[in-house]
């Protein structure tokens, strides 16, 4: 079943959104992410993409208390990303209630550690973050360009056993101008056994329906919900209609 996965991005413990990953564009939508998470759950959402933007910038997990609170007070399956850079970080994240982690920067900068985690925790718990700017993998809160081509990067890790990957086209993120459908078509064609999760640019339900038609695993939606472009009732109707 195609999954709609709302995103909660965290800065200073608050629910925020950025545009194209630029921290200077920060907009606070809610001071209590738990309220947001509960509202998602009430509309039939089962998955949550929780991003520690402070952690991505500081290269260590920062917003553990928010993760703990959401994990203990909802039934959402949480995939956590941002700042997971060490064994201590990943232990803390899983101990705080995350079901999965997304590794992007770590997969570029310390592939040996990332592959150790994949072997240790398994492909159901370790998601590859393949965020790209002009088809090159972007890391460290999208502030650095790794120079690695997205197809080569994903190919390397699928050969190592990665099953799930989240791919954001940074140039689309937060602009509400539609997702990079062609990129997801290409990834799906190149890696038919992978579970691809699209992220970035979703502006209306039509975008979600188009991505669902690609037969990918799911889509992450953030700003479109917070800006009222997509109503949670529409998402609930879509989920129930599948």
Short mmCIF file of the C-alpha atoms (twelve columns), coordinates in Angstrom:
data_MODEL
# 
_entry.id   MODEL 
# 
loop_
_atom_site.group_PDB 
_atom_site.id 
_atom_site.type_symbol 
_atom_site.label_atom_id 
_atom_site.label_alt_id 
_atom_site.label_comp_id 
_atom_site.label_asym_id 
_atom_site.label_seq_id 
_atom_site.Cartn_x 
_atom_site.Cartn_y 
_atom_site.Cartn_z 
_atom_site.pdbx_PDB_model_num 
ATOM 1   C CA . UNK A 1   0.000   0.000  0.000   1 
ATOM 2   C CA . UNK A 2   1.262   3.480  -0.940  1 
ATOM 3   C CA . UNK A 3   2.098   5.420  2.206   1 
ATOM 4   C CA . UNK A 4   1.542   9.110  2.849   1 
ATOM 5   C CA . UNK A 5   4.149   10.096 5.424   1 
ATOM 6   C CA . UNK A 6   3.836   13.553 6.989   1 
ATOM 7   C CA . UNK A 7   7.057   15.260 8.011   1 
ATOM 8   C CA . UNK A 8   7.773   17.109 11.213  1 
ATOM 9   C CA . UNK A 9   10.990  19.127 10.973  1 
ATOM 10  C CA . UNK A 10  12.460  20.275 14.280  1 
ATOM 11  C CA . UNK A 11  14.405  23.368 15.265  1 
ATOM 12  C CA . UNK A 12  14.626  24.276 18.965  1 
ATOM 13  C CA . UNK A 13  11.992  21.618 19.674  1 
ATOM 14  C CA . UNK A 14  9.415   23.354 17.460  1 
ATOM 15  C CA . UNK A 15  7.693   22.186 14.274  1 
ATOM 16  C CA . UNK A 16  9.156   24.244 11.408  1 
ATOM 17  C CA . UNK A 17  9.641   24.205 7.647   1 
ATOM 18  C CA . UNK A 18  12.476  25.532 5.529   1 
ATOM 19  C CA . UNK A 19  12.583  26.382 1.833   1 
ATOM 20  C CA . UNK A 20  15.215  24.478 -0.212  1 
ATOM 21  C CA . UNK A 21  16.956  23.577 3.053   1 
ATOM 22  C CA . UNK A 22  17.860  27.207 3.823   1 
ATOM 23  C CA . UNK A 23  17.851  27.724 7.603   1 
ATOM 24  C CA . UNK A 24  17.293  31.457 7.094   1 
ATOM 25  C CA . UNK A 25  13.833  30.686 5.665   1 
ATOM 26  C CA . UNK A 26  12.656  29.000 8.888   1 
ATOM 27  C CA . UNK A 27  8.934   29.289 9.602   1 
ATOM 28  C CA . UNK A 28  7.513   27.952 12.871  1 
ATOM 29  C CA . UNK A 29  4.152   26.212 12.425  1 
ATOM 30  C CA . UNK A 30  3.601   24.812 15.883  1 
ATOM 31  C CA . UNK A 31  5.518   25.047 19.137  1 
ATOM 32  C CA . UNK A 32  4.408   21.569 20.212  1 
ATOM 33  C CA . UNK A 33  5.235   18.833 17.672  1 
ATOM 34  C CA . UNK A 34  3.308   16.302 19.775  1 
ATOM 35  C CA . UNK A 35  0.056   18.114 19.006  1 
ATOM 36  C CA . UNK A 36  0.882   17.909 15.310  1 
ATOM 37  C CA . UNK A 37  1.739   14.205 15.524  1 
ATOM 38  C CA . UNK A 38  -1.498  13.418 17.380  1 
ATOM 39  C CA . UNK A 39  -3.502  15.286 14.748  1 
ATOM 40  C CA . UNK A 40  -1.869  13.166 12.033  1 
ATOM 41  C CA . UNK A 41  -2.631  9.955  13.910  1 
ATOM 42  C CA . UNK A 42  -6.272  10.996 14.365  1 
ATOM 43  C CA . UNK A 43  -6.638  11.154 10.568  1 
ATOM 44  C CA . UNK A 44  -5.408  7.617  9.968   1 
ATOM 45  C CA . UNK A 45  -1.707  8.328  9.442   1 
ATOM 46  C CA . UNK A 46  0.534   5.483  10.635  1 
ATOM 47  C CA . UNK A 47  4.021   6.739  9.661   1 
ATOM 48  C CA . UNK A 48  5.935   9.885  10.595  1 
ATOM 49  C CA . UNK A 49  9.150   11.332 9.157   1 
ATOM 50  C CA . UNK A 50  10.800  13.221 12.023  1 
ATOM 51  C CA . UNK A 51  13.779  15.387 11.063  1 
ATOM 52  C CA . UNK A 52  16.191  16.918 13.550  1 
ATOM 53  C CA . UNK A 53  17.354  20.007 11.631  1 
ATOM 54  C CA . UNK A 54  19.427  21.158 14.610  1 
ATOM 55  C CA . UNK A 55  21.078  17.742 14.550  1 
ATOM 56  C CA . UNK A 56  21.750  17.882 10.809  1 
ATOM 57  C CA . UNK A 57  23.534  21.199 11.268  1 
ATOM 58  C CA . UNK A 58  25.414  20.275 14.468  1 
ATOM 59  C CA . UNK A 59  26.265  16.760 13.233  1 
ATOM 60  C CA . UNK A 60  24.849  15.118 16.350  1 
ATOM 61  C CA . UNK A 61  21.318  14.277 17.513  1 
ATOM 62  C CA . UNK A 62  19.770  17.225 19.367  1 
ATOM 63  C CA . UNK A 63  15.979  16.796 19.607  1 
ATOM 64  C CA . UNK A 64  15.788  13.429 21.386  1 
ATOM 65  C CA . UNK A 65  13.216  14.609 23.928  1 
ATOM 66  C CA . UNK A 66  10.734  15.433 21.166  1 
ATOM 67  C CA . UNK A 67  11.255  11.977 19.655  1 
ATOM 68  C CA . UNK A 68  10.700  10.359 23.054  1 
ATOM 69  C CA . UNK A 69  7.526   12.333 23.644  1 
ATOM 70  C CA . UNK A 70  5.964   11.538 20.251  1 
ATOM 71  C CA . UNK A 71  7.005   7.872  20.394  1 
ATOM 72  C CA . UNK A 72  5.590   7.371  23.894  1 
ATOM 73  C CA . UNK A 73  2.336   9.269  23.365  1 
ATOM 74  C CA . UNK A 74  1.337   8.117  19.853  1 
ATOM 75  C CA . UNK A 75  1.321   4.834  17.931  1 
ATOM 76  C CA . UNK A 76  3.088   6.341  14.926  1 
ATOM 77  C CA . UNK A 77  5.916   4.407  13.292  1 
ATOM 78  C CA . UNK A 78  8.679   7.007  13.379  1 
ATOM 79  C CA . UNK A 79  11.542  7.262  10.950  1 
ATOM 80  C CA . UNK A 80  14.115  9.680  12.382  1 
ATOM 81  C CA . UNK A 81  16.809  11.589 10.524  1 
ATOM 82  C CA . UNK A 82  19.218  14.417 11.133  1 
ATOM 83  C CA . UNK A 83  22.503  14.250 13.002  1 
ATOM 84  C CA . UNK A 84  22.731  10.468 13.418  1 
ATOM 85  C CA . UNK A 85  26.515  10.261 13.119  1 
ATOM 86  C CA . UNK A 86  27.757  7.732  15.681  1 
ATOM 87  C CA . UNK A 87  26.933  4.460  17.429  1 
ATOM 88  C CA . UNK A 88  25.894  6.530  20.461  1 
ATOM 89  C CA . UNK A 89  23.492  8.559  18.309  1 
ATOM 90  C CA . UNK A 90  21.805  5.554  16.740  1 
ATOM 91  C CA . UNK A 91  21.473  3.749  20.082  1 
ATOM 92  C CA . UNK A 92  19.909  6.857  21.614  1 
ATOM 93  C CA . UNK A 93  17.485  7.281  18.709  1 
ATOM 94  C CA . UNK A 94  16.282  3.681  18.787  1 
ATOM 95  C CA . UNK A 95  16.108  3.714  22.602  1 
ATOM 96  C CA . UNK A 96  13.982  6.865  22.380  1 
ATOM 97  C CA . UNK A 97  11.365  5.115  20.270  1 
ATOM 98  C CA . UNK A 98  12.273  5.502  16.600  1 
ATOM 99  C CA . UNK A 99  11.442  2.464  14.451  1 
ATOM 100 C CA . UNK A 100 13.875  3.440  11.692  1 
ATOM 101 C CA . UNK A 101 16.627  5.942  11.004  1 
ATOM 102 C CA . UNK A 102 17.429  7.727  7.775   1 
ATOM 103 C CA . UNK A 103 21.122  8.122  7.058   1 
ATOM 104 C CA . UNK A 104 22.270  10.546 4.384   1 
ATOM 105 C CA . UNK A 105 25.398  12.430 5.429   1 
ATOM 106 C CA . UNK A 106 26.750  9.398  7.294   1 
ATOM 107 C CA . UNK A 107 26.351  7.231  4.174   1 
ATOM 108 C CA . UNK A 108 28.603  9.680  2.304   1 
ATOM 109 C CA . UNK A 109 31.147  10.544 4.985   1 
ATOM 110 C CA . UNK A 110 31.429  7.270  6.877   1 
ATOM 111 C CA . UNK A 111 30.137  4.467  4.652   1 
ATOM 112 C CA . UNK A 112 31.854  1.787  6.769   1 
ATOM 113 C CA . UNK A 113 29.821  2.810  9.834   1 
ATOM 114 C CA . UNK A 114 26.610  3.098  7.822   1 
ATOM 115 C CA . UNK A 115 27.104  -0.400 6.394   1 
ATOM 116 C CA . UNK A 116 27.845  -1.703 9.889   1 
ATOM 117 C CA . UNK A 117 24.475  -0.336 11.011  1 
ATOM 118 C CA . UNK A 118 22.776  -1.937 8.001   1 
ATOM 119 C CA . UNK A 119 24.261  -5.287 8.966   1 
ATOM 120 C CA . UNK A 120 23.552  -4.809 12.687  1 
ATOM 121 C CA . UNK A 121 19.970  -3.521 12.507  1 
ATOM 122 C CA . UNK A 122 18.794  -4.807 9.114   1 
ATOM 123 C CA . UNK A 123 17.277  -3.244 6.008   1 
ATOM 124 C CA . UNK A 124 13.879  -2.688 7.657   1 
ATOM 125 C CA . UNK A 125 15.415  -0.222 10.122  1 
ATOM 126 C CA . UNK A 126 18.060  1.607  8.091   1 
ATOM 127 C CA . UNK A 127 16.838  3.929  5.312   1 
ATOM 128 C CA . UNK A 128 19.176  5.533  2.803   1 
ATOM 129 C CA . UNK A 129 18.769  9.297  2.515   1 
ATOM 130 C CA . UNK A 130 19.478  10.156 -1.124  1 
ATOM 131 C CA . UNK A 131 18.799  13.891 -1.266  1 
ATOM 132 C CA . UNK A 132 20.048  15.593 -4.401  1 
ATOM 133 C CA . UNK A 133 20.706  19.059 -5.753  1 
ATOM 134 C CA . UNK A 134 21.228  19.032 -9.535  1 
ATOM 135 C CA . UNK A 135 21.476  15.233 -9.291  1 
ATOM 136 C CA . UNK A 136 24.406  15.415 -6.857  1 
ATOM 137 C CA . UNK A 137 23.951  14.074 -3.312  1 
ATOM 138 C CA . UNK A 138 23.554  16.934 -0.796  1 
ATOM 139 C CA . UNK A 139 24.516  16.393 2.855   1 
ATOM 140 C CA . UNK A 140 24.853  18.112 6.252   1 
ATOM 141 C CA . UNK A 141 21.412  19.688 6.221   1 
ATOM 142 C CA . UNK A 142 21.905  20.177 2.441   1 
ATOM 143 C CA . UNK A 143 24.644  22.710 3.129   1 
ATOM 144 C CA . UNK A 144 27.309  20.571 1.401   1 
ATOM 145 C CA . UNK A 145 27.436  19.059 -2.077  1 
ATOM 146 C CA . UNK A 146 29.121  15.658 -1.986  1 
ATOM 147 C CA . UNK A 147 29.747  15.598 -5.738  1 
ATOM 148 C CA . UNK A 148 28.323  12.065 -5.934  1 
ATOM 149 C CA . UNK A 149 25.800  11.303 -8.681  1 
ATOM 150 C CA . UNK A 150 22.477  10.152 -7.234  1 
ATOM 151 C CA . UNK A 151 22.166  7.048  -9.436  1 
ATOM 152 C CA . UNK A 152 25.717  5.890  -8.664  1 
ATOM 153 C CA . UNK A 153 25.173  6.560  -4.948  1 
ATOM 154 C CA . UNK A 154 21.906  4.607  -4.752  1 
ATOM 155 C CA . UNK A 155 23.304  1.808  -6.912  1 
ATOM 156 C CA . UNK A 156 26.220  1.307  -4.527  1 
ATOM 157 C CA . UNK A 157 23.956  0.953  -1.506  1 
ATOM 158 C CA . UNK A 158 21.282  -1.202 -3.126  1 
ATOM 159 C CA . UNK A 159 24.087  -3.650 -3.966  1 
ATOM 160 C CA . UNK A 160 24.964  -3.625 -0.254  1 
ATOM 161 C CA . UNK A 161 21.413  -4.528 0.784   1 
ATOM 162 C CA . UNK A 162 19.581  -1.221 1.257   1 
ATOM 163 C CA . UNK A 163 15.842  -1.697 0.697   1 
ATOM 164 C CA . UNK A 164 14.300  1.704  1.523   1 
ATOM 165 C CA . UNK A 165 15.424  5.064  0.248   1 
ATOM 166 C CA . UNK A 166 14.085  8.569  0.723   1 
ATOM 167 C CA . UNK A 167 14.985  10.961 -2.065  1 
ATOM 168 C CA . UNK A 168 14.400  14.700 -1.900  1 
ATOM 169 C CA . UNK A 169 15.067  16.980 -4.824  1 
ATOM 170 C CA . UNK A 170 16.443  19.919 -2.830  1 
ATOM 171 C CA . UNK A 171 15.601  22.378 -5.604  1 
ATOM 172 C CA . UNK A 172 11.904  21.522 -5.167  1 
ATOM 173 C CA . UNK A 173 11.720  21.388 -1.395  1 
ATOM 174 C CA . UNK A 174 9.314   23.822 0.223   1 
ATOM 175 C CA . UNK A 175 8.411   25.571 -3.027  1 
ATOM 176 C CA . UNK A 176 4.997   23.903 -3.484  1 
ATOM 177 C CA . UNK A 177 5.623   23.650 -7.241  1 
ATOM 178 C CA . UNK A 178 5.213   19.903 -7.661  1 
ATOM 179 C CA . UNK A 179 7.579   16.963 -7.076  1 
ATOM 180 C CA . UNK A 180 10.382  15.664 -9.299  1 
ATOM 181 C CA . UNK A 181 8.230   12.944 -10.825 1 
ATOM 182 C CA . UNK A 182 10.766  12.181 -13.564 1 
ATOM 183 C CA . UNK A 183 13.490  11.558 -10.965 1 
ATOM 184 C CA . UNK A 184 11.299  9.021  -9.143  1 
ATOM 185 C CA . UNK A 185 10.370  7.338  -12.428 1 
ATOM 186 C CA . UNK A 186 14.079  7.004  -13.172 1 
ATOM 187 C CA . UNK A 187 14.925  5.675  -9.706  1 
ATOM 188 C CA . UNK A 188 12.045  3.197  -9.911  1 
ATOM 189 C CA . UNK A 189 13.175  1.967  -13.319 1 
ATOM 190 C CA . UNK A 190 16.814  1.655  -12.235 1 
ATOM 191 C CA . UNK A 191 16.070  0.052  -8.859  1 
ATOM 192 C CA . UNK A 192 12.828  -1.931 -9.208  1 
ATOM 193 C CA . UNK A 193 13.444  -3.916 -6.013  1 
ATOM 194 C CA . UNK A 194 13.911  -0.804 -3.881  1 
ATOM 195 C CA . UNK A 195 11.162  0.867  -1.877  1 
ATOM 196 C CA . UNK A 196 11.363  4.501  -2.998  1 
ATOM 197 C CA . UNK A 197 9.912   7.314  -0.918  1 
ATOM 198 C CA . UNK A 198 9.514   10.643 -2.718  1 
ATOM 199 C CA . UNK A 199 10.013  13.916 -0.891  1 
ATOM 200 C CA . UNK A 200 9.891   17.590 -1.788  1 
ATOM 201 C CA . UNK A 201 7.630   19.821 -3.844  1 
ATOM 202 C CA . UNK A 202 4.237   18.203 -3.163  1 
ATOM 203 C CA . UNK A 203 1.645   20.972 -3.419  1 
ATOM 204 C CA . UNK A 204 -1.750  19.298 -3.860  1 
ATOM 205 C CA . UNK A 205 -3.490  15.933 -3.770  1 
ATOM 206 C CA . UNK A 206 -2.968  15.548 -7.524  1 
ATOM 207 C CA . UNK A 207 0.792   15.338 -6.878  1 
ATOM 208 C CA . UNK A 208 0.255   12.542 -4.372  1 
ATOM 209 C CA . UNK A 209 -2.021  10.669 -6.781  1 
ATOM 210 C CA . UNK A 210 0.576   10.979 -9.584  1 
ATOM 211 C CA . UNK A 211 3.327   9.621  -7.342  1 
ATOM 212 C CA . UNK A 212 1.092   6.761  -6.161  1 
ATOM 213 C CA . UNK A 213 0.557   5.836  -9.834  1 
ATOM 214 C CA . UNK A 214 4.326   5.331  -10.230 1 
ATOM 215 C CA . UNK A 215 4.070   2.307  -7.936  1 
ATOM 216 C CA . UNK A 216 6.662   3.632  -5.492  1 
ATOM 217 C CA . UNK A 217 6.521   3.010  -1.754  1 
ATOM 218 C CA . UNK A 218 5.325   6.390  -0.538  1 
ATOM 219 C CA . UNK A 219 5.617   10.149 -0.305  1 
ATOM 220 C CA . UNK A 220 6.673   12.548 2.420   1 
ATOM 221 C CA . UNK A 221 4.468   15.623 2.718   1 
ATOM 222 C CA . UNK A 222 5.209   18.668 4.839   1 
ATOM 223 C CA . UNK A 223 4.654   22.248 3.829   1 
ATOM 224 C CA . UNK A 224 1.543   21.551 1.732   1 
ATOM 225 C CA . UNK A 225 -0.200  20.308 4.886   1 
ATOM 226 C CA . UNK A 226 1.030   23.134 7.103   1 
ATOM 227 C CA . UNK A 227 0.081   25.792 4.538   1 
ATOM 228 C CA . UNK A 228 -3.401  24.307 4.102   1 
ATOM 229 C CA . UNK A 229 -2.850  23.320 0.480   1 
ATOM 230 C CA . UNK A 230 -3.705  19.702 1.314   1 
ATOM 231 C CA . UNK A 231 -6.357  19.038 3.953   1 
ATOM 232 C CA . UNK A 232 -5.884  16.129 6.323   1 
ATOM 233 C CA . UNK A 233 -9.445  15.074 5.447   1 
ATOM 234 C CA . UNK A 234 -8.305  14.631 1.825   1 
ATOM 235 C CA . UNK A 235 -5.411  12.473 2.970   1 
ATOM 236 C CA . UNK A 236 -7.710  10.425 5.197   1 
ATOM 237 C CA . UNK A 237 -10.082 9.867  2.250   1 
ATOM 238 C CA . UNK A 238 -7.160  8.760  0.052   1 
ATOM 239 C CA . UNK A 239 -5.915  6.317  2.708   1 
ATOM 240 C CA . UNK A 240 -9.373  4.821  3.208   1 
ATOM 241 C CA . UNK A 241 -9.894  4.544  -0.557  1 
ATOM 242 C CA . UNK A 242 -6.784  2.463  -1.211  1 
# 
